[in-house]
Amino acid sequence: MRTTPAPRHRPLLRRWRARLRDDRGSATAEYAVVILAAVAFAGVLVAVMRSGEVQTILTELVRGALSL
């Protein structure tokens, strides 16, 4: 059995329904998630690039390209 809300609560329900249907700000949240993912990826790249093994490989690659 479903009960209907009291008449004094109906305007409040209308406002909540309107807020739930409104998608303003969702694009901003999506941009924030993408930026956080990009920053995390950049952090991983920095950690990888600082490792000695990767620096050696890149140095050899650059030296090989410059010696042509």
MDTraj code that builds the backbone (N, CA, C; nanometers):
import mdtraj as md
import numpy as np

residues = "MET ARG THR THR PRO ALA PRO ARG HIS ARG PRO LEU LEU ARG ARG TRP ARG ALA ARG LEU ARG ASP ASP ARG GLY SER ALA THR ALA GLU TYR ALA VAL VAL ILE LEU ALA ALA VAL ALA PHE ALA GLY VAL LEU VAL ALA VAL MET ARG SER GLY GLU VAL GLN THR ILE LEU THR GLU LEU VAL ARG GLY ALA LEU SER LEU".split()
xyz = np.array([
    [0.0839, -0.1168, 0.0000],
    [0.0000, 0.0000, 0.0000],
    [0.0893, 0.1242, 0.0000],
    [0.0663, 0.2121, -0.0929],
    [0.1468, 0.3335, -0.1062],
    [0.0701, 0.4513, -0.0502],
    [0.1378, 0.5237, 0.0341],
    [0.0727, 0.6413, 0.0913],
    [0.1244, 0.7646, 0.0207],
    [0.0394, 0.8622, 0.0075],
    [0.0804, 0.9878, -0.0542],
    [0.1284, 1.0809, 0.0551],
    [0.2289, 1.1613, 0.0260],
    [0.2800, 1.2519, 0.1286],
    [0.1775, 1.3584, 0.1644],
    [0.1932, 1.4095, 0.2814],
    [0.1033, 1.5156, 0.3267],
    [0.1204, 1.6365, 0.2353],
    [0.0160, 1.7162, 0.2180],
    [0.0238, 1.8313, 0.1268],
    [0.1376, 1.9279, 0.1600],
    [0.1758, 1.9391, 0.2848],
    [0.2820, 2.0337, 0.3190],
    [0.4185, 1.9838, 0.2726],
    [0.4334, 1.8549, 0.2440],
    [0.5606, 1.8000, 0.1994],
    [0.5741, 1.7959, 0.0468],
    [0.4660, 1.8211, -0.0231],
    [0.4709, 1.8126, -0.1693],
    [0.5665, 1.9133, -0.2323],
    [0.5712, 2.0390, -0.1893],
    [0.6687, 2.1312, -0.2496],
    [0.8127, 2.0835, -0.2271],
    [0.8393, 2.0265, -0.1101],
    [0.9725, 1.9750, -0.0822],
    [1.0056, 1.8602, -0.1764],
    [0.9116, 1.7716, -0.2004],
    [0.9344, 1.6611, -0.2930],
    [0.9565, 1.7106, -0.4348],
    [0.8828, 1.8122, -0.4754],
    [0.9012, 1.8683, -0.6098],
    [1.0415, 1.9251, -0.6257],
    [1.0874, 1.9957, -0.5218],
    [1.2230, 2.0516, -0.5287],
    [1.3281, 1.9414, -0.5363],
    [1.3111, 1.8359, -0.4578],
    [1.4080, 1.7251, -0.4613],
    [1.4063, 1.6559, -0.5975],
    [1.2892, 1.6345, -0.6521],
    [1.2813, 1.5714, -0.7842],
    [1.3477, 1.6587, -0.8894],
    [1.3258, 1.7898, -0.8807],
    [1.3880, 1.8808, -0.9763],
    [1.5398, 1.8778, -0.9621],
    [1.5895, 1.8707, -0.8394],
    [1.7345, 1.8644, -0.8186],
    [1.7931, 1.7343, -0.8710],
    [1.7217, 1.6267, -0.8520],
    [1.7724, 1.4974, -0.8990],
    [1.7726, 1.4888, -1.0515],
    [1.6789, 1.5558, -1.1162],
    [1.6746, 1.5567, -1.2623],
    [1.7749, 1.6537, -1.3219],
    [1.8124, 1.7542, -1.2458],
    [1.9037, 1.8570, -1.2944],
    [2.0453, 1.8004, -1.2997],
    [2.1103, 1.8125, -1.4155],
    [2.2454, 1.7588, -1.4288],
    [2.3511, 1.8686, -1.4374],
    [2.3168, 1.9887, -1.3948],
    [2.4176, 2.0951, -1.3926],
    [2.5268, 2.0575, -1.2934],
    [2.6504, 2.0825, -1.3325],
    [2.7630, 2.0500, -1.2470],
    [2.8218, 1.9122, -1.2736],
    [2.7499, 1.8277, -1.3471],
    [2.8029, 1.6938, -1.3734],
    [2.9250, 1.7000, -1.4646],
    [2.9265, 1.7935, -1.5583],
    [3.0432, 1.8066, -1.6464],
    [3.1652, 1.8498, -1.5657],
    [3.1454, 1.9371, -1.4697],
    [3.2563, 1.9803, -1.3856],
    [3.3121, 1.8637, -1.3065],
    [3.2249, 1.7798, -1.2544],
    [3.2702, 1.6622, -1.1796],
    [3.3459, 1.5665, -1.2710],
    [3.2989, 1.5514, -1.3935],
    [3.3681, 1.4636, -1.4884],
    [3.5071, 1.5184, -1.5213],
    [3.5173, 1.6496, -1.5395],
    [3.6478, 1.7103, -1.5644],
    [3.7413, 1.6881, -1.4464],
    [3.6883, 1.7000, -1.3265],
    [3.7706, 1.6798, -1.2069],
    [3.8241, 1.5373, -1.2010],
    [3.7419, 1.4402, -1.2343],
    [3.7862, 1.3005, -1.2340],
    [3.8935, 1.2787, -1.3401],
    [3.8747, 1.3358, -1.4573],
    [3.9734, 1.3208, -1.5651],
    [4.1058, 1.3866, -1.5262],
    [4.0996, 1.5036, -1.4647],
    [4.2223, 1.5714, -1.4224],
    [4.2945, 1.4905, -1.3157],
    [4.2210, 1.4349, -1.2205],
    [4.2838, 1.3514, -1.1181],
    [4.3500, 1.2286, -1.1796],
    [4.2848, 1.1677, -1.2773],
    [4.3439, 1.0514, -1.3442],
    [4.4698, 1.0910, -1.4196],
    [4.4685, 1.2068, -1.4842],
    [4.5866, 1.2529, -1.5577],
    [4.7022, 1.2816, -1.4627],
    [4.6727, 1.3403, -1.3482],
    [4.7774, 1.3689, -1.2498],
    [4.8362, 1.2385, -1.1954],
    [4.7502, 1.1407, -1.1689],
    [4.7990, 1.0112, -1.1206],
    [4.8875, 0.9447, -1.2259],
    [4.8453, 0.9504, -1.3509],
    [4.9247, 0.8921, -1.4595],
    [5.0589, 0.9635, -1.4728],
    [5.0585, 1.0948, -1.4608],
    [5.1833, 1.1718, -1.4672],
    [5.2760, 1.1335, -1.3522],
    [5.2191, 1.1103, -1.2348],
    [5.2993, 1.0674, -1.1209],
    [5.3657, 0.9334, -1.1451],
    [5.2915, 0.8411, -1.2053],
    [5.3485, 0.7102, -1.2383],
    [5.4598, 0.7262, -1.3411],
    [5.4378, 0.8103, -1.4420],
    [5.5414, 0.8329, -1.5432],
    [5.6685, 0.8921, -1.4822],
    [5.6524, 0.9860, -1.3907],
    [5.7691, 1.0455, -1.3259],
    [5.8452, 0.9401, -1.2472],
    [5.7728, 0.8548, -1.1761],
    [5.8390, 0.7496, -1.0985],
    [5.9137, 0.6534, -1.1898],
    [5.8547, 0.6194, -1.3034],
    [5.9199, 0.5278, -1.3973],
    [6.0410, 0.5945, -1.4607],
    [6.0278, 0.7203, -1.4975],
    [6.1380, 0.7903, -1.5642],
    [6.2567, 0.8122, -1.4707],
    [6.2336, 0.8166, -1.3427],
    [6.3432, 0.8385, -1.2478],
    [6.4202, 0.7100, -1.2174],
    [6.3671, 0.5969, -1.2563],
    [6.4388, 0.4728, -1.2278],
    [6.5657, 0.4668, -1.3127],
    [6.6693, 0.4108, -1.2566],
    [6.7990, 0.4060, -1.3242],
    [6.7970, 0.3271, -1.4534],
    [6.7229, 0.2192, -1.4538],
    [6.7173, 0.1342, -1.5735],
    [6.6561, 0.2087, -1.6918],
    [6.5485, 0.2794, -1.6688],
    [6.4825, 0.3534, -1.7757],
    [6.5709, 0.4687, -1.8225],
    [6.6379, 0.5358, -1.7306],
    [6.7279, 0.6451, -1.7699],
    [6.8406, 0.5932, -1.8581],
    [6.8921, 0.4758, -1.8256],
    [6.9985, 0.4162, -1.9075],
    [6.9479, 0.3863, -2.0476],
    [6.8308, 0.3274, -2.0572],
    [6.7734, 0.2934, -2.1881],
    [6.7512, 0.4203, -2.2704],
    [6.6953, 0.5235, -2.2081],
    [6.6694, 0.6483, -2.2815],
    [6.7994, 0.7168, -2.3232],
    [6.8984, 0.7142, -2.2368],
    [7.0280, 0.7752, -2.2708],
    [7.0890, 0.7050, -2.3906],
    [7.0862, 0.5721, -2.3898],
    [7.1405, 0.4952, -2.5034],
    [7.0619, 0.5230, -2.6310],
    [6.9308, 0.5377, -2.6173],
    [6.8462, 0.5656, -2.7335],
    [6.8811, 0.7018, -2.7924],
    [6.8995, 0.8019, -2.7089],
    [6.9330, 0.9362, -2.7578],
    [7.0731, 0.9372, -2.8196],
    [7.1677, 0.8717, -2.7555],
    [7.3030, 0.8660, -2.8101],
    [7.3054, 0.7963, -2.9468],
    [7.2276, 0.6894, -2.9576],
    [7.2193, 0.6176, -3.0850],
    [7.1568, 0.7043, -3.1937],
    [7.0558, 0.7822, -3.1566],
    [6.9899, 0.8685, -3.2557],
    [7.0821, 0.9826, -3.2971],
    [7.1622, 1.0347, -3.2052],
    [7.2519, 1.1459, -3.2386],
    [7.3751, 1.1020, -3.3144],
    [7.4113, 0.9762, -3.3062],
    [7.5321, 0.9297, -3.3749],
    [7.5082, 0.8961, -3.5215],
    [7.3828, 0.8999, -3.5651],
    [7.3545, 0.8680, -3.7057],
    [7.4062, 0.9747, -3.7909],
])
top = md.Topology()
chain = top.add_chain()
for i, resn in enumerate(residues, 1):
    res = top.add_residue(resn, chain, resSeq=i)
    for name in ("N", "CA", "C"):
        top.add_atom(name, md.element.get_by_symbol(name[0]), res)
traj = md.Trajectory(xyz[None], top)
